[in-house]
């Protein structure tokens, strides 16, 4: 969720606990300022859900801490993109606007979006989950939606973002080969299994790579490896984010709390209902960075 946790059926008690945790965080977020209230669920813990071929990305809670400094100078495969023509841009923008995630039971009016970015990968592999991306911008609400499109022209992924949104990690690998990143991250790589990594394309706060959707089947244990490895580096080549390696590490990283850059507690997914902010991980503030 890496990209998302591997797909398998959750036990009823686990599903109930996750629901309770999410409701608690959304309720806490709703008590903040009106501006933050615009994207309450985006700033809370959530899950990547793949339903009928569509993945909607929301942040999962994982920690950046404890990662060793690793050079970011290793070579990886490079990707090439080209802008969409006006006809394709308009077509995919219309499809994307119709897939705006609903984060409440009350259906809000459809905002007037403008196309902020639109491109396709020139050298995408044939089994890539998303080969084309369009980003819609609503300047009134400070909301952005990035939609991934497959080679058949169907939307496969939706990645929402909001003004002053909290990122719990330097890199939020929320979707299959896509996500958001903090401003100090200058390089992101994605590898599948033991394959060579590819350098994701970073554009205005979102990153993208045309990787295939890999489903992990069969029984799972804490040692079950996750199919994707995502790493983020700063300008000096220092590793600032590395995704969980297996099921056990992914679960352990969910049990954490986060503070904003000012030290205010913003989210927690743990058994402790009142964590000490001094023990929490620092989060980042994300905004779409236009050209």
C-alpha positions, 0 to 999 in steps of 0.5 A, a space after each residue: 500500500 507495499 502500496 497496500 497490505 496484501 489482499 486476504 479476508 479479515 476476521 470479523 473482530 479485526 474488521 470491527 476494530 479497524 472500523 472503530 479506529 477509523 471512526 474515532 480518528 475521523 471524529 477527532 479530525 472533525 473537531 479541528 478548524 473548518 479548513 481541515 474539515 474539508 478533507 477529514 478522511 484524507 488526513 485520517 488512517 484508511 485503507 486502499 480498497 480495490 473494488 471492481 478494478 478501481 483502487 481508491 487511495 487513502 493513507 495507511 499509518 506506517 512509520 519512517 523511523 528506524 530506517 538506516 541511511 542508504 545511498 540513493 545513487 543506485 541505478 534504476 530503470 527510467 520512465 518517460 512521459 508525454 503530455 496528453 492531447 486536448 481531446 484525451 485530456 478532456 475525456 479522462 478529466 470527465 471520467 475522473 470527475 465522476 469518480 470523486 471519492 465519497 467520504 460521507 453519507 451525504 453526497 456533496 455537489 460536484 465541484 468545478 474542477 480544472 485539469 492541473 496535469 495530464 500525461 501518459 507513460 511512453 514506455 509503460 510495460 504491457 501489464 501496467 496497472 495505470 499507464 495514464 494519469 490526470 489530475 483535477 484541481 478545485 481551487 475553491 476547496 483546495 482539493 486535488 484528485 489524481 486518476 490513473 487510467 489503464 491501457 484500455 482507457 478505464 480508470 483503475 485508481 483514484 488518489 485524492 489530496 487536500 490543502 494542508 493535508 497531513 502526510 504521516 510519512 515522507 512517502 505515502 505509497 497509497 496506490 499501485 505505483 502511486 502516492 504522495 510525498 513530502 517536499 524534501 523527497 527528491 527521488 522515489 524508487 519502486 521495485 517488485 520482488 527482487 526485480 530492479 527498481 524503477 524511478 517513479 515520476 514525481 510531479 507536484 507532490 504526487 508520484 507515479 510508476 506504471 507497475 503491475 498489480 501483484 496480488 499475494 495469495 494463500 495463507 499469510 503470516 508475519 513473514 509473508 513478504 509484501 510484493 512492492 518495495 518503495 523507497 524515498 531519498 532526499 537531495 543528499 541521497 539519504 534514505 528517508 522512507 522505506 516501505 514495510 517488508 512483510 505483513 508483520 512489519 506492516 501491522 507493527 507500523 500501524 500501531 503508531 501516533 503522529 504529530 504535526 510540525 508544531 507538535 500537535 497530536 493529529 492521529 494515532 492507531 494504537 491501544 493507547 487512547 491518550 498517547 504522549 506526543 513526545 513519543 509520536 512520529 513527526 508528520 508532514 504537511 502536503 499541498 499540491 505544488 503546481 508548475 
